[in-house]
């Protein structure tokens, strides 16, 4: 509650942190309000302390302090506190009562340590500080040459005036002679001695009491540039109101990171494939020449080898197009029908205000004689950003996944939907293909992205047709190498990219700026971010004072989005959920940061893994989990809405089930119309299951 109050008072979404510190403070540069872990604090005192720091947030500039002397900083702190508190009470009159009651509480509990001291004997800075804190209920005396400064502080409105007053108070105190009582002190001593015992008797008494009062007088006559009352207040708050036993809070910061130097562009990736082919041709030529000699030149042999590889890739690509082009065309028609149906549902009629002359004759029996017009809803521009998992566990599913990606990209290109398709991996890439990396300066609590975590740009709407075809050929070549059912021992396969690990969390961090830039470049109004994976992300790390470490159970963690200032308490992990992944935090922040739909397609290879995922999603509720597990087995896919903060979380079968089907019906002969109809329905369902990624995406963008 106090966090919201601080943000409301500051009239901005400042960052509020609760830490094991001795006092509240505000970082005017970072816009961070740090509050201690208080205990037994009254609402009025808490509001006073927070309102004071918010006053600095609103009115104190972030520069001008560093160049001051230590003595001037003490003076400036006193007069600036007076200015910002007065301005806060003017801006928010309701704070006046809290400030009064808060300082009254500090005074009653002797937080200023003035109970046994004579205020008139205190130096000017102590009296000035007390005047602006407890002056509403305690009289603080000043001399004539001091009162002018008090009046100026009470009237000061700007920071420049405060600096000027600080300089003049410093000069005023610096000119005072050391060891000489001020006129104020002499005045009170004369008033006290007037009408009392004789000078000799007084001197005798003074000698007897000198030893007892010496220590007290020394404490009261402190350095003229010090402010003991402020120090005492801070120390008393730290001793009596700070909860030393509270558990520390660790703040995990998630921010936008530059992705361009961590992304292998599609042009670079195509060059990597070509260079890999060239290297292998040269190696093959070298081996051939070691054992053979013929009339063909090296260039002719290279051309033959290159032609053979190109031919093999073309065969796979043409086969894919023959199988899937008609299906993509069918999906486009389905998309157009759903889009038209959605427009029809949302269209409405409205009166024009113009009389319909054909109804004018019936004005005596009907009220509606005006012309009507049909208002159609405006279409919105859609966009797709897709991230596919290139981890080692995807090897059994990579061929079907690539097919799905190619079909989806063909669809997007045919209907002119802006799209970006990336593979996320931590594979080591040769330095020749890398851009110079800008070193990231991490602060305490910042999420640390792995140095080798990167993105491979597979497809974009910017690609020319020949580049798209070439990328499709290479990706099918790459996929066939990992598929036992499609691999051909006589075919050459590229090895410049590999399946490695699963830096999904890093991809979601990079996605923040990718999607922001994507929206600007394409004017896409509705963007769907799709993640295609088969497992959990690598563990994320964050920076501590001593280095980086993974999330652990010993800290109370609060995840914070630096851009949106949204905060999420990282609670104990859910039933069976890995405690150090926290992908749901990254997904939630991505949705809020970019205002998009985030969809996950989780590929599962076995019924046991499906049951485990569903059981985890429903927190171990066996009955509900079993019902949904049976539904998954029947329909071959299942949507766990909201799981891990995804808008939709689809479970789909992998291996052969993810491969696109080449036809509705096989070559069987059907004797009756009924058997043909059943076969057609089964084949249609089978094809729909294998294209869940495509069909569900169409449903999303047809609206």
Secondary structure, 3 states (H helix, E strand, C coil): CHHHHHHHHHCCCCEEEEECCCCCEEECCCCEEEEECECCCCHHHHHHHHHHHHHHHHHCCCCCCCCCCHHHHHHHHHHHHHHHHHHHHHHCCCHHHHHHHHHHHHHHCCCCCCCCCCHHHCCHHHHHHHHHHHCCCCCCCCCHHHHHHHHHHHHCCCHHHHHHHHHHHHHHHHHCCCCCCCHHHHHHHHHHHCCCCCHHHHHHHHHHHHHHHHHHHHHHCCCCCCCHHHHHHHHHHHHHCECCCCCCEEEEEECCCCCHHHEECHHHHHHHHHHHHHHHHHHHHHHHHHHCCCCCCHHHHHHHHHHHHHHHHHHHHHHHHHHHHHHHHHHHHHHHHHHHHHHHHHCEEEEEEEECHHHHHHCCCCCCCEEEEEECCCCCCEEEEEEEECEHHHHHCHHHHHHHHHHHHHHHHHCCCEEEEEEEECCCCCHHHCCCCCCCCCCCCEEECCCCCEEEEEEECCCCHHHHHHHHHHHHHHHHHCCCCCCCCCCCCCCCCCCECCCHHHHHHHHHHHHHHHHHHHCCCEEEEEEEECCCCCCCEEEECCEEEECCCCCEEEEEECCCCCEEEECCCCCCCCCCCCHHHHHHHHHHHHCCEEEEEEEECCHHHHHHHHHHHCCCCHHHHHHHHHHHHHHCEEECCCHHHCCEEEEEECHHHHCCCCCCCCCCCCCCHHHHHHHHHHHHHHHHHHCHHHHHHHHHHHC
